[in-house]
Amino acid sequence: MNSFLTISVRSLSLQLAHNALRPMIFTATFRRLLAFQNQLLNGYLRVMKNLIGVLSIVFMSGVFVGCEPMPKKPTAGGHDHAHSHEGPNSYADAVADIEKYQGIVKAAFDKNQIDDAHDALHDIGHAIESVGTLASKEGFEDADLAAAKKSSESLLDAFGAIDETLHGGKGKNYGEVSDQVDEAIATLKSFVKK
């Protein structure tokens, strides 16, 4: 009987010792798993950071290679960009130029020859940028001037999205912005003095 008691006590002691060690074993294993998970996460974040950096370089080179940057606003003494052009002399000329270049861009997209729209997109940008200055020079009232500027900003957004598509970005095609373009041009035309 004594030996049975000794075995039972030893068995109980071993079981208690095992139960006491179980949380420590679990904790150590859990810590190792957490450390491994953190290593994986840090590695993933490093890879994503590098991938974003590479994609940014590729995107930026696609945007700026092969096409001049968007023109800066004209200064009093001329232009801050490389090429030269004759800009409109009056608000009515600016609106006429916008309509002309808009027709070229639309026709290029209708024929699915979007590369033909490249020069017209840059020229229309110059005409649109001149709207506010020419409207001010011609003495537009504040409300009309604000509406003309808002319409020109809308056109810059629309044609900027088209230009982005032309250069391989995720912009828009002409059909996606045609309503916006038509509305803005109609507003600009409403201020042309007859």
Sequence and secondary structure as in RCSB ss.txt:
>XXXX:A:sequence
MNSFLTISVRSLSLQLAHNALRPMIFTATFRRLLAFQNQLLNGYLRVMKNLIGVLSIVFMSGVFVGCEPMPKKPT
AGGHDHAHSHEGPNSYADAVADIEKYQGIVKAAFDKNQIDDAHDALHDIGHAIESVGTLASKEGFEDADLAAAKK
SSESLLDAFGAIDETLHGGKGKNYGEVSDQVDEAIATLKSFVKK
>XXXX:A:secstr
 HHHHHHHHHHHHHHHHHHHHHHHHHHHHHHHHHHHHHHHHHHHHHHHHHHHHHHHHHHHHHHHTTS       B
TTB SSS      SSHHHHHHHHHHHHHHHHHHHHTT GGGGHHHHHHHHHHHHHHHHHHHHTT  HHHHHHHHH
HHHHHHHHHHHHHHHHTTSS   HHHHHHHHHHHHHHHHHT   
